[in-house]
Amino acid sequence: MFDWQQEAEILTNRYGTERMRSAIETLSEAYRAGRNTLAPRMDDQLLVAAYLAVRFPATYAANRSAGEAIAEAIATRASMEDFAPESLLDLGAGCGAASLAATEQWPSLATVTAIEQMPAMVHVGKQILADAIWRTSRFEEIPELPLHDVVVCSYSLGEGRSDTLLVEKAWKATGQLLILIEPGTPRGFSWILGARTRLIELGASILAPCPSAAQCPAKDLDWCHFSARLNRSALHRRLKGGTLGYEDEKFSYLAAWRGGLAEGLPRVLRHPLIQPGRIETELCVAPERRRVVTTKRNKDGFKRARKLGWGDAFDVAPAAGPELSPSDD
Ligand SMILES: C[S@@+](CC[C@H](N)C(=O)[O-])C[C@H]1O[C@@H](n2cnc3c(N)ncnc32)[C@H](O)[C@@H]1O
């Protein structure tokens, strides 16, 4: 398999550490400002080298993390433990982070079609996913996207001005599952929320992270997002500075499903507060959020709640007494 870390190392040697650092800084500034990947004016090859070194590992980690939560929701809400999709369409594929994560989550994916407008991204992507069908094109230019079991738009929805149109086209091309992932920022979440509203209008079932298609309670919450931890390579540390051995990528996501679904479990919205004998967990039970306290009185529940983290489905059985208590504060 193609070693993308090694490729990032080779590209860094080609461009030199200082040029790479400056390209990464420009890319990060554009990212923080919510501008699109193509906004930084720099050589395309250098941009892709910077992307591969620092953004690809992060978007890949976000896709892996969302993919696990989605697979769990498919098993529990669609009763499809054996979900085995065969085809994947990746829109705004970059160099293939989302496709790579999806094929690891669902090894049954035999056909991967990746659509990406930047030839330099496609060039690297073809090495990472050699068996995929790569199309160098803008998705607006493809009148009708071909039908695939799974469609993914990873960090690409906010890239264009026509995000609603993209959502509609993407849903039309979805045989079973549509995955949208965006930066875990207020702006990234607003794109996800807009897409959610449109998808519900189009008849989609909302699979994850929401427990149902009821109104999103995020207005009191700032924005709904999750976090994926990724190990930082020596190259990543050298290029981005800092000493920590890991980085937390914040992301917002949505999985839409074609077909009926059972009601989902509440979703853990942030790191639970663990205190001696007591765990406080903030949950989404759309249309509201709720804070529940699990104490040691609920022996099995307490054990389970200890294992749950931000982003997990909350499957703690209530104690016999009034253990799960809503709190409005
Ligand atoms: C932030 S990158 C994300 C890449 C990849 N999906 C990932 O998760 O790492 C966004 C990608 O979408 C591509 N893109 C943006 N608008 C596009 C369009 N209209 N048609 C095709 N690709 C597009 C950009 O060229 C860029 O490679």
The ligand as an SDF file (V2000), in Angstrom:
LIG
                    3D

 27 29  0  0  0  0  0  0  0  0999 V2000
  -10.8340   20.6080    2.1110 C   0  0  0  0  0  0  0  0  0  0  0  0
  -10.5600   19.5790    0.7250 S   0  0  0  0  0  0  0  0  0  0  0  0
  -11.1580   18.0340    1.3330 C   0  0  0  0  0  0  0  0  0  0  0  0
  -10.5640   16.8880    0.6000 C   0  0  0  0  0  0  0  0  0  0  0  0
  -10.9950   15.5090    1.0740 C   0  0  0  0  0  0  0  0  0  0  0  0
  -12.3970   15.2680    0.8320 N   0  0  0  0  0  0  0  0  0  0  0  0
  -10.6580   15.2990    2.5190 C   0  0  0  0  0  0  0  0  0  0  0  0
  -11.5770   15.0650    3.3110 O   0  0  0  0  0  0  0  0  0  0  0  0
   -9.4840   15.3600    2.8740 O   0  0  0  0  0  0  0  0  0  0  0  0
  -11.8420   20.0260   -0.3630 C   0  0  0  0  0  0  0  0  0  0  0  0
  -11.6390   19.4600   -1.7520 C   0  0  0  0  0  0  0  0  0  0  0  0
  -12.8150   19.6770   -2.5110 O   0  0  0  0  0  0  0  0  0  0  0  0
  -12.4240   20.0220   -3.8150 C   0  0  0  0  0  0  0  0  0  0  0  0
  -13.5310   20.7610   -4.4220 N   0  0  0  0  0  0  0  0  0  0  0  0
  -14.0570   21.9320   -3.9850 C   0  0  0  0  0  0  0  0  0  0  0  0
  -15.0630   22.3230   -4.7830 N   0  0  0  0  0  0  0  0  0  0  0  0
  -15.1700   21.3740   -5.7530 C   0  0  0  0  0  0  0  0  0  0  0  0
  -16.0140   21.2190   -6.8930 C   0  0  0  0  0  0  0  0  0  0  0  0
  -16.9340   22.1280   -7.1560 N   0  0  0  0  0  0  0  0  0  0  0  0
  -15.8550   20.1390   -7.6680 N   0  0  0  0  0  0  0  0  0  0  0  0
  -14.8960   19.2040   -7.3960 C   0  0  0  0  0  0  0  0  0  0  0  0
  -14.0560   19.3060   -6.3290 N   0  0  0  0  0  0  0  0  0  0  0  0
  -14.1950   20.3800   -5.5280 C   0  0  0  0  0  0  0  0  0  0  0  0
  -11.1880   20.8760   -3.6190 C   0  0  0  0  0  0  0  0  0  0  0  0
  -10.4010   20.9450   -4.8030 O   0  0  0  0  0  0  0  0  0  0  0  0
  -10.4910   20.1430   -2.5020 C   0  0  0  0  0  0  0  0  0  0  0  0
   -9.5980   19.1840   -2.9600 O   0  0  0  0  0  0  0  0  0  0  0  0
  1  2  1  0
  2  3  1  0
  2 10  1  0
  3  4  1  0
  4  5  1  0
  5  6  1  0
  5  7  1  0
  7  8  2  0
  7  9  1  0
 10 11  1  0
 11 12  1  0
 11 26  1  0
 12 13  1  0
 13 14  1  0
 13 24  1  0
 14 15  1  0
 14 23  1  0
 15 16  2  0
 16 17  1  0
 17 18  1  0
 17 23  2  0
 18 19  1  0
 18 20  2  0
 20 21  1  0
 21 22  2  0
 22 23  1  0
 24 25  1  0
 24 26  1  0
 26 27  1  0
M  CHG  2   2   1   9  -1
M  END
$$$$
